Amino acid sequence: MARITCSWCRYLTSTPSTPVTVTLSLKCVIIVVILLVLYTIALIMFLELRHSNIYHTPSIHKHQKLDSIYPSLVSAASSYGSFQQNAGDDHGSSSTQRYHYGIVIDCGSSGSRVYVYQWPTHSGNPNELLYITQLRETSGEPVVKKITPGLSTFASNPSAASKYLHPLLSYAAKNIPEVKHSETLLYILATAGMRVLPASAQASILEELQTSIPKYFKFVVAKNNFEVITGKQEGVYGWIAVNYILNKFAHGIEDHPLVVVDVSSQTGSVTPHIRRRTVGVIDMGGGSMQIAFEVTKSVKFDFTKEDLAKDLMAEFNLGCRSFDLDHNYQLYVSTFLGFGANSARRRYEEMLLNDGTNSSQGFDKLSPVPDPCLPLGLLYTSATNTQQKTFFIGLGDYALCRRNLFPLLNVTVPCQKKPCSMNGIYQSDINFHNSEFYGFSEFWYSMEDVYRIGGHYNADIFDKISIKHCSTRWAKLEEWFLKKLYPKSDILRLKLQCFKAAWMSLVLHDGLKFPRTYRHFYSTQKIDGKDVQWTLGALIHRTRYLPLREIEQMSPHQKGHASNWNFNHSYHFYYEYLIVLCFLIVAMAVIFYLRQLRHLRSLSSMPLSPQPPPSSLHDSSLSSTPIALSAGFGGSTTLNRVSSSSYFMLDESSPSGGKSLSKGDSTGGIYFKSSDYS
């Protein structure tokens, strides 16, 4: 075996006087090549994942045609598509050509608000959602305007309804480029106030709006665009808005918790599917409370006995293609009328008055009703439904307050389908080990306005602060209020904070059955600095077909590119694990190589007795005379001579692997311990 010196390896081992054989040289080359290949693979996959982190979309069930489902959207899409030639041009006719607009008017019980949204031209990629954002004025404030009273007040005079909304429409028109008016979608969606009107009154108001508004404004108007939406629809829209802002509808899975969901395919079969975990939403207003969350496991219902429970489920597709499983969602949505903070307070006061032993108690300042849900010593005046003043005196007992409020949850009402939450209403199972919920309105106010702990919710901390607040004398709380120590609270909020805090906690834990140890509930008013309105979700859901226009206009080459994107995307989930595996292999290879270098250094540093001069090795007497080494190996060691052209010495501790090199000439010999081979 010819001796070959690896000068590069000699430099690494810091033993310039020790040549290294071709075996070690090949190991070096192989390890370096493996490291480079694995690192290159990991880098390519990492860059591809980064590049593919984009938004995506929404679907038409049963392959329905766009024309038959949404007539207004067809005309809008025609105008929407007429600007495609200028979509990517930043010159000429200005950048307004690249944006499209939508208007949503929320007609609530106390007033109406207009919201204006915008989005750039869609790319044509079926896996992308429209990138809808709220339009802002030059000052940076969102384009929003409110008027009072509510639309429902025109039930007796429907002809005045369009005039009532005129200021909102004019305000929106002023903020949208005039050239875009003819393609701007207009939605007028009424909620609680209109729901309580008779169907005939609702129809009269909506018909008036359909007839009169097109006379003064060029917006896209269709019959389906003006309607009274159900509480279930409102809950779905709110859920969509929250998860859209949180980017939960995107395909990329990096930096997001994942969940396995059962989704229905075109054939009706249930298929497990991995995607980003969405968040649940709980909104407690003044009159009602609503909860909405995704149901990840399929639920079967008895259609004859459990129809009411089934009505609480909503299944929809946000994609523009019906076979897009990534955008098929099944939600549980339930609204609890009378469970809002203000309605609950009225029910509670009525309960206290009815439970009083003295029929006259509470109707005189001198004999107020004891109320553990008010701050200690507060004399609180209230007006019942009869408008008669009633008086309550605060006891400041938070624990007793929660016990007194418990009957208002109605958890003992018979349940049609188990499990149930409140009022005998079915509630789908919640996976508290892999879920996240956001609380809005009263959940935020009860945690932030007085306590200043809005955000991440901790039951123990919340109750501890509530106990201290409730037991504080009202005179002291009022003094602090006058000193501006509660800048986010008004005087009424301060008086009712003890009650509302107890009600919020009771509903969450005893009503909805959230464990007290649950650590993934957050109260919020804004997400990423943006106000969350269900109107955004309504627009996202109702414009989900618009990307079809861009897909139809794509060239065959572009469609092929989109198809390839879909194919490659299915592997992104595994890429993340392959990247980790590559880096682990690289790390193990580096550790192995460093161990080899360390071993070589230890061998090269061993003190050996001076070797006989090369000439002496040719003496014939050596053929029968063993050579003895000094105690460098712990004593005398006998070596036998074997014919070879170079010299190697095996380490005693590892006779099959270690190689210690000694100087010799071409006619020398290799020496092995005779004890190892005898």
Secondary structure, DSSP 8 states (H G I E B T S, - for coil): ------HHHHHHTT-TTS---HHHHHHHHHHHHHHHHHHHHHHHHHHHHHHT--------GGG--HHHH-HHHHHHHHHHHTTGGGTT--SSS-GGGGEEEEEEEEE-SS-EEEEEEEEE---S-TT-----EE-B-TTS-B-EEEESS-GGGGTT-GGGHHHHHHHHHHHHHHHS-GGGGGG-EEEEEE-HHHHTS-HHHHHHHHHHHHHHHHHH--SB--GGGEEE--HHHHHHHHHHHHHHHTTTT-S--TTS-EEEEEEE-TTS-EEEEEEE---EEEEE-SSEEEEEEE--S-----TTT-HHHHTTEEEEE-SSSTT-GGGEEEEEEEEEET-SHHHHHHHHHHHHHHH-SSTTTTSSTTS-EEETTS-BT-EEEEE-TT--EEEEEE---HHHHHHHHGGGG-TTS--SSSSB-STT-B-----TTS--EEEEEHHHHHHHTTT---SB--HHHHHHHHHHHHHSBHHHHHHHHHTTS-TT--HHHHHHHHHHHHHHHHIIIIIS---TT---EEE-SEETTEE--HHHHHHHHHTTTTHHHHHHHS-HHHHHHHHHHHHHHTTHHHHHHHHHHHHHHHHHHHHHHHHHHHHHHHHHT--------GGGGG-GGGGTS-EEE-GGGSS-EEEEEEE-SS-EE--TT-TTT--EE----TT-EEEEEHHHH-
